[in-house]
């Protein structure tokens, strides 16, 4: 499943801001960038959602796998995991995050990949 609308991060201005000002947290198979939210960069239709939520985007390069089916499967699994971990009422924070999977993640099994994701989220202070 996909992330709920209130947790999705969209728009090139948001991504540019995340790349410029984001604090990087790295692991062998993924990179997490976290930054304080700036709602004025969102499209006007997206600004009406909850103000104090974590908005997340997941990017998977074609270097991870040339097949879109595999990339989409990974994205759905990561979205499900993020939705279950970040949608608790305790995690109301005004932050944006960008999770980028590295090419080596295609050779990694799913449970270690999700543990690595949890470790990065914990390191970034997004999990309470």
Residue frames relative to the residue before (quaternion, step in Angstrom):
aa qw qx qy qz dx dy dz
X 1.0000 0.0000 0.0000 0.0000 0.00 0.00 0.00
X 0.4692 -0.6650 0.5026 0.2915 3.51 -1.24 0.37
X 0.6300 -0.5203 0.4126 0.4027 3.52 -1.31 0.23
X 0.5527 -0.5831 0.4557 0.3833 3.62 -1.10 0.48
X 0.6733 -0.5273 0.3426 0.3888 3.56 -1.16 0.62
X 0.6706 0.5152 -0.3056 0.4375 3.59 1.00 -0.79
X 0.7115 0.4302 -0.2606 0.4906 3.61 1.22 -0.34
X 0.5650 0.6216 -0.3825 0.3848 3.61 1.25 -0.14
X 0.2119 -0.7465 0.6203 0.1141 3.50 -1.14 0.73
X 0.0629 0.8068 -0.5800 0.0938 3.57 -0.66 1.12
X 0.6754 0.5181 -0.3738 0.3684 3.53 -1.29 0.39
X 0.5140 -0.6809 0.4316 0.2930 3.54 -0.89 0.94
X 0.5954 0.5654 -0.3806 0.4255 3.64 1.07 -0.55
X 0.6381 0.5227 -0.3143 0.4700 3.57 1.03 -0.81
X 0.6761 0.4871 -0.2960 0.4669 3.57 0.92 -0.89
X 0.6305 0.5191 -0.3376 0.4680 3.60 0.99 -0.75
X 0.6490 0.5148 -0.3078 0.4680 3.58 0.97 -0.87
X 0.6521 0.5118 -0.3106 0.4652 3.59 0.97 -0.84
X 0.6774 0.4857 -0.3002 0.4638 3.59 0.95 -0.82
X 0.6882 0.4778 -0.2892 0.4631 3.60 1.00 -0.75
X 0.8410 0.2477 -0.0789 0.4745 3.57 0.69 -1.11
X 0.5005 0.7019 -0.4072 0.3017 3.58 1.22 -0.18
X 0.3860 -0.6754 0.5790 0.2440 3.53 -1.15 0.71
X 0.3017 -0.7950 0.5089 0.1340 3.56 -0.71 1.14
X 0.0436 -0.7393 0.6719 0.0096 3.51 -1.14 0.88
X 0.0968 -0.8443 0.5271 0.0032 3.57 -0.53 1.20
X 0.0379 -0.7284 0.6819 0.0554 3.48 -1.36 0.46
X 0.7202 -0.4560 0.2734 0.4457 3.62 -1.16 0.19
X 0.8281 0.2424 -0.1271 0.4892 3.62 0.92 -0.72
X 0.7987 0.1709 -0.1499 0.5571 3.62 1.19 0.16
X 0.2506 -0.7359 0.6155 0.1296 3.51 -1.36 0.41
X 0.1116 -0.7856 0.6074 0.0382 3.57 -0.90 0.95
X 0.0869 -0.7628 0.6396 0.0386 3.55 -0.89 1.00
X 0.0551 -0.7976 0.6005 -0.0149 3.56 -0.86 1.03
X 0.0411 0.7890 -0.6090 0.0703 3.54 -1.00 0.87
X 0.5562 -0.5747 0.4715 0.3716 3.57 -1.21 0.46
X 0.5144 -0.6893 0.4227 0.2857 3.58 -0.86 0.97
X 0.0948 -0.7436 0.6587 0.0642 3.52 -1.25 0.67
X 0.2460 -0.8321 0.4775 0.1380 3.61 0.13 1.27
X 0.5787 0.5968 -0.3913 0.3947 3.61 1.11 -0.42
X 0.6170 0.5440 -0.3455 0.4517 3.61 1.24 -0.28
X 0.5808 0.5829 -0.3678 0.4331 3.58 1.25 -0.33
X 0.5873 -0.5326 0.4612 0.3985 3.53 -1.29 0.33
X 0.6240 -0.5746 0.3624 0.3863 3.62 -1.02 0.65
X 0.6464 0.5238 -0.3379 0.4400 3.61 1.00 -0.67
X 0.6871 0.4774 -0.2833 0.4686 3.60 1.10 -0.62
X 0.5718 0.6211 -0.3771 0.3809 3.59 1.18 -0.39
X 0.6135 0.5966 -0.3433 0.3870 3.59 1.17 -0.52
X 0.5362 0.6229 -0.4089 0.3966 3.61 1.23 -0.31
X 0.7592 -0.3734 0.2702 0.4595 3.52 -1.33 0.10
X 0.4507 -0.7204 0.4693 0.2401 3.56 -0.94 0.90
X 0.7884 0.3401 -0.1615 0.4864 3.58 0.88 -0.91
X 0.4249 0.6749 -0.5008 0.3363 3.57 0.68 1.05
X 0.4687 -0.6110 0.5448 0.3319 3.50 -1.33 0.23
X 0.1460 -0.7710 0.6144 0.0826 3.56 -0.80 0.99
X 0.0885 -0.8198 0.5651 -0.0283 3.54 -0.84 1.06
X 0.0594 -0.7477 0.6587 0.0595 3.53 -1.23 0.64
X 0.1963 -0.7591 0.6122 0.1017 3.55 -1.12 0.76
X 0.0602 -0.7914 0.6080 0.0219 3.58 -0.81 1.01
X 0.0463 -0.7758 0.6291 -0.0133 3.51 -1.01 0.95
X 0.3364 -0.7703 0.5165 0.1633 3.54 -0.53 1.22
X 0.5665 -0.5779 0.4543 0.3725 3.56 -1.24 0.36
X 0.5170 0.6134 -0.4251 0.4192 3.59 1.27 -0.06
X 0.5658 0.5820 -0.3866 0.4379 3.58 1.18 -0.48
X 0.7463 -0.1913 0.1433 0.6212 3.56 0.95 -0.94
X 0.4654 -0.6784 0.4938 0.2818 3.55 -1.00 0.78
X 0.6641 0.5058 -0.2956 0.4645 3.56 1.20 -0.52
X 0.4414 -0.7175 0.4828 0.2391 3.56 -0.72 1.12
X 0.5798 0.5936 -0.3749 0.4134 3.58 1.11 -0.63
X 0.6759 0.4817 -0.2865 0.4785 3.58 0.94 -0.88
X 0.6486 0.5099 -0.3195 0.4660 3.60 0.94 -0.85
X 0.6708 0.4924 -0.3013 0.4655 3.60 0.93 -0.84
X 0.6173 0.5334 -0.3444 0.4646 3.59 1.05 -0.71
X 0.6484 0.5060 -0.3088 0.4777 3.59 0.95 -0.88
X 0.6555 0.5164 -0.3120 0.4543 3.59 0.93 -0.91
X 0.6582 0.5022 -0.3159 0.4634 3.61 0.93 -0.84
X 0.6548 0.5080 -0.3144 0.4630 3.59 0.95 -0.83
X 0.6579 0.4888 -0.3061 0.4844 3.59 0.97 -0.84
X 0.6336 0.5262 -0.3349 0.4577 3.62 0.96 -0.81
X 0.6457 0.5158 -0.3195 0.4635 3.60 0.92 -0.88
X 0.6657 0.5053 -0.2981 0.4611 3.54 0.92 -0.93
X 0.6697 0.4929 -0.3001 0.4674 3.61 0.90 -0.92
X 0.6401 0.5275 -0.3331 0.4483 3.58 0.97 -0.82
X 0.6884 0.4720 -0.2941 0.4656 3.58 0.92 -0.83
X 0.7131 0.4627 -0.2597 0.4582 3.60 1.01 -0.74
X 0.7963 0.3526 -0.1646 0.4632 3.62 0.93 -0.82
X 0.6243 0.5800 -0.3539 0.3854 3.61 1.15 -0.17
X 0.4253 0.6966 -0.4815 0.3195 3.60 1.21 0.15
X 0.6106 -0.5915 0.3782 0.3664 3.62 -1.07 0.66
X 0.6129 0.5719 -0.3598 0.4098 3.61 1.13 -0.51
X 0.7065 0.5082 -0.2695 0.4121 3.56 1.08 -0.63
X 0.3055 0.7435 -0.5417 0.2460 3.60 1.00 0.67
X 0.1962 0.7484 -0.6014 0.1991 3.49 -0.35 1.31
X 0.3989 -0.7024 0.5365 0.2444 3.53 -1.16 0.54
X 0.3862 0.7177 -0.4778 0.3279 3.57 0.51 1.23
X 0.2408 -0.7148 0.6329 0.1745 3.50 -1.36 0.39
X 0.0700 -0.7984 0.5976 0.0229 3.56 -1.08 0.72
X 0.1350 -0.7562 0.6364 0.0699 3.53 -1.19 0.73
X 0.1177 -0.7921 0.5984 0.0254 3.55 -0.62 1.17
X 0.0611 -0.8027 0.5929 -0.0181 3.57 -0.62 1.20
X 0.2687 -0.7643 0.5667 0.1502 3.55 -0.78 1.04
X 0.3478 -0.7355 0.5505 0.1869 3.55 -1.00 0.92
X 0.6814 -0.5207 0.3205 0.4024 3.61 -1.17 0.47
X 0.6248 0.5646 -0.3522 0.4084 3.62 1.03 -0.61
X 0.5557 0.6373 -0.3941 0.3602 3.61 1.16 -0.43
X 0.5733 0.5909 -0.3948 0.4077 3.61 1.14 -0.39
X 0.6849 0.4582 -0.2767 0.4944 3.59 1.21 -0.48
X 0.6063 0.5638 -0.3397 0.4463 3.59 1.30 -0.18
X 0.4792 -0.6468 0.5088 0.3052 3.58 -1.07 0.72
X 0.6599 -0.5596 0.3456 0.3632 3.56 -1.23 0.47
X 0.6782 0.4963 -0.3447 0.4182 3.69 0.68 -0.85
X 0.6736 0.4592 -0.3322 0.4744 3.67 0.85 -0.72
X 0.6118 0.5552 -0.3472 0.4437 3.58 1.12 -0.66
X 0.6790 0.4737 -0.2876 0.4815 3.59 0.97 -0.85
X 0.6134 0.5250 -0.3492 0.4757 3.60 1.10 -0.62
X 0.6337 0.5226 -0.3208 0.4716 3.56 1.05 -0.77
X 0.6239 0.5310 -0.3246 0.4728 3.57 1.06 -0.78
X 0.6520 0.5080 -0.3080 0.4712 3.59 0.95 -0.87
X 0.6420 0.5249 -0.3264 0.4537 3.57 0.97 -0.84
X 0.6637 0.4946 -0.3064 0.4701 3.60 0.96 -0.82
X 0.6478 0.5122 -0.3172 0.4663 3.59 0.98 -0.84
X 0.6461 0.5097 -0.3072 0.4779 3.56 1.04 -0.78
X 0.6484 0.5226 -0.3042 0.4625 3.57 0.98 -0.89
X 0.6944 0.4590 -0.2648 0.4868 3.58 1.07 -0.77
X 0.4951 -0.6824 0.4178 0.3386 3.59 1.24 -0.17
X 0.4624 0.6927 -0.4400 0.3357 3.60 1.20 0.41
X 0.6929 0.3861 -0.2714 0.5451 3.60 1.19 -0.37
X 0.2471 -0.7849 0.5530 0.1304 3.55 -0.91 0.92
